[in-house]
Amino acid sequence: MAKPITRPYSRYSHDAVVMLGQLIRRARIERKMTTTELAERAGLSRGLVQRIEKGDPGCGIGAVFEAAAIVGVRLFDADQAALTSAIGINTAILTLLPKAVRVSKVEAKDDF
């Protein structure tokens, strides 16, 4: 299968992915885990773990978050209870917002 054309990412996004991959790798090495051990615990392939650690932006966010959680990289500066509470608050706010954003196709006539 042909590899799809790579999507351009902003510098900020690219740097953030690389930094997160480095944090995961550093935490894995500090815990004396091999990439194979991390892959087995996370239910990922060894190659995917290597791509995560290299900062490949094409990796699935769930896989990256799972690898980070296993090696102890904190993604949010909150404990589990605070995180659960924040999710509840965001859910309540999102239910009050419109389900979709639509661009108005009718232009206002403002030429008086």
N, C-alpha and C positions, 0 to 999 in steps of 0.2 A: 504494500500500500504506500502510495506517495505521501511524503510528509507535507502537511499543510503549510501554507505561507505563514511565516511568523508575523504576529501582530506587533505593531510598535507600542511600547509602553513609555510612560513618562519617566523622566529621570528619578523622580521621587519614588514612584512605584517600584522601579527596578532596584534602587538602593534599599528600599524597605524589604523586598523579597530576599536580596542577598544578605542583609543583616540578620533577618530571621533565620535563614539557613545556617549562617555562621553561629548563631546562638544555639541552635539545635545541635549542630556538630560539636561545639565546645562542651555543652552539657552532656552529650552522649559520651564523649571521651573522658570527661571528669568522672562519670559514673562507671567507667571502664566497660562500656558496652561496645560490641562490634556492630557494624551496619546490619549484619545478618540477624543478630539478636533483636535489634530495634525493629527490623522489618517483621520478624515473627510475632513480636508482641503487639505491633500495630496492625497486623494483618495486611501488610504491604509487601511489594517485591523489593529486593535489595537494590535494584536499579532505581526504583522510585525514591527510596530513601537517599540514595546518592544524588539524584537530581534535586531533591528538596534541599540537601545540604549545600549544593552548588548554587542555589538561588534561581532555579528554573521557574519562571513565572507561569509555565503551562501546567504545573502540578495542581491537582485538585485541592481546594482550600480545606476540605474535611481531612484529607490525608495529612496535610501540613499541620493542622491543629492537633490531630491525634498524635503525630510524632512529637510535637512540642509538649503536649501534656504528659506523655510517657517519660520524657527525659527531664521534666520539671521546669520547662520554660514557661513563665507566667505571661499570658497574652494580655491580661487585664489586671489592673492593680486593685483587685477586690477579692474577697473570699467567696466561697460558693454561695452563701446566703445572700450577700450583697449583689452578686451577679444574677441570681434568681429573681431578686426583688427588682433589679433594673430591667430585666426581661419582661416582668409583669407590667411595670410602668410603661415601657415602650409599646407593649401590646395594647394597653388601654389607649394610649395616644394614637396609635395607628388605626384603631377601630373608629376613631372620631374623624379621621382624615378621609378624603375621597378615595375610592378604590383605584381610580385611574386619573391621569392628567391628560386633558385633551386640549389641543390648540384650537382656538376659535377660528373658524373658516370665514366668518363674516367680518369684514372690515368695517369699523365704525366710520360713518360719514361725518367728518369734523370740519368740512370746508364751508363755513358760514358765510 
